[in-house]
């Protein structure tokens, strides 16, 4: 016969499995689980985060966005300089070689398209509201692109998060943030423009 669950603090019997806190002393009830993997996204954990003293302060937390803004601005600036340089080259080649100018003209068009996309992405990030969601940190992934032929490889980090509805979504994040958390951590994710700016773990 299984042992009846009691409150770890006041030893009162737990007669309703829906209880999250002890009705007698208010302590958080620690219930035995059969499936630890399922337990990390149990509804009780999400409720415990909302009821924790940390949650109120996290609701006011505003993560830094300067690095993302500077990164987007630098991309726009570099593409703008490339576009101007290639456009100037197109004019010079057109005067000297005529039809040969078609090739730098094509590059100019491609540079303009890339510049427009970069500007749109930067504007969307600046205009996007800051979102806060209670989620479970499920996993992380690294994606490496470029490299070789004296080119520097670019590394992107992604975090897989799961909300209380069981929906899992992958978000891009910084390397430092990706390495600071482990699968199963629960806390508040701070999102802006589809980018994970910060994740604050709550010990529940």
N, C-alpha and C positions, 0 to 999 in steps of 0.2 A: 504494500500500500504506500503510495507516495506521501512524503511528508508535507504537511500543510504549510503554505507560505506565510511567513510572519514578517513584520517590519523589523529591519535590522537595528533600528534605533530604540523604539519603545516596546518591541516584541508583541505588538498588537496583531491579532489575526487578520489576514487579508481575505475578505469574503467576496470581493468583486474583482474579477480579472481586468476590468476596464479602468481600475484605479491606477493613476500614475504617481500620485503622492499619498502618503498615509493620511487618512482623515483625522487621525488622533493627534499626531505630532507634526505633520506636514513634510516629513522626510521623503526624499525621492525613493520609490520602491525599486529594488533591484530584483528582477524576476529571472528565474532560470530559463535558458533557451536551449532548444534542441538543435537548431540550425544557426550557428554563429554568422554565416554569410548573409542569411536573411535578416538576422537581428540588427545588422548595421543600418538597415533602412526601415526598421520597425517604426510605426507611427509614434510610439512612445518617445523615441529619441528626438523626433522633430518637435514634439510638444515640450519635451524637457528643455530644448534650446530656447523656445519661446518663453518659457517660464524661468529661465536662468537670469541671474542678476546682470550677466554680461550683455544680454541681448539688447537692453535699452541703450547702452552706450554704443554698441555696434550699429544700431539704427541711425546714429548720428555721425558715424565715422565716414570720412571722405578720403579715399585713397589718392595718392599723387598721380597726376596724369601728364606731368611735364615731359617725361621721357618719351611718351607716345606722341605728344604734340610736336616735340622737336624732331622726332624721327620722321613723322609725316611731312613736316615742313622742309626737312633736308631733302627728302625724296622729290618733293615738288620743285625745289630750287635746282637740284641737279638736272632733272628732266627739262626744266625751263632753259638752262644753260646749253644743254645738248641740242635742244630744238633750235635755239637761236644760232648756234654754231653750224649746224647742218644746213639750216635755211640759208645762211650766208654763203656756205660752200656751194650750195645749189645755184645761187645767183652768179657766183664767180665762174663756175664750170659752164653754165649756160652761155655766158658771154664768150668763153674761149672755145668750147667744144660742141655746143648745141645739143644734139641728141643725147650725149653722154650724161647730161644733167638729169636725165630721167631717174637714174639710180639714186643719187643723193636726194632727189625729190621724194622718192618712195620712202627713204629713211626718215625724211622730215615728216611725212604724213604719219608714219608709225610712231615717231617720237611725240607728235601732237596727240595721238590717241592715248598713249601711255600717260602723258601729262594730264590730259583731261580726266582719266580714271584716277590718277593719284590725287588730283585736286578734289574730285568728288568724294573719294574715300576720306580725305582729311576733313572736309566739310561735314560729312555724315558723323564722324567721330566727335567733332566739336559740338554738333547740335544734338547728339544723342543724350538722353537722360541717364543718370546713374541709377542702376537697378541693384537691389539687394534681395538675395534669395537664400533660404536655408537649404543646403544641399549636402550630399555625402560625396567626398572625394573618392572616386572609384579607381582611377588609374591615370597614368600619364604616358605620353608618347613623344618621341623625338623624330623629327624629319630633317634630313640633311640634303641640301641641294647645292649644285655648283661644285667647285673644286676641280683640280687638274689643270694642266696647261698654265701654271703659275697664277691661277685664279683662287681666291679664298673661298672656302666652303661656307655656306650660310646654314645655320642651325635654327630650327624653329621648334618650340616646345608647345605641347597641347595637353590639357587636363580634361579627363572624362568625369563629368559630374552627374549625379542622379538626384532628382527632386523627390518630394513625398508622393507624387503620383506614379513613380517608377520610371519616369522618362529620363533617358540618358542622352546628354548633349556634350559634344567636345568643343572646348574653347581654347583659343590660342592664349598663351601666357608667357611671362618672362622666365628665364632659366632659374633665377634665384627662387621664385615662387614655386616652380615645379619641383625643385629639390627639397623644399621645406615641409612637404606633407606626405602622408602615407595612405594607402588604400584603407578605407574604413573611417577616416577622420570625418567628423561632421562639424559644420559651422556655417558661417555666412559668406556667400560669394558676392563680390562687388563687380558688376559687369557694366561695360559701356561700349556701345557700338559693336557688340559681338566679341569683345576682348575681355578676358578675365584680368582685371586690374589688381585684385587682392582677394585673399581667402583667409578669414580669421576663424581658427579652430575654437570650438567650445567643448570643454571637457564634460561630457555627459555620457 
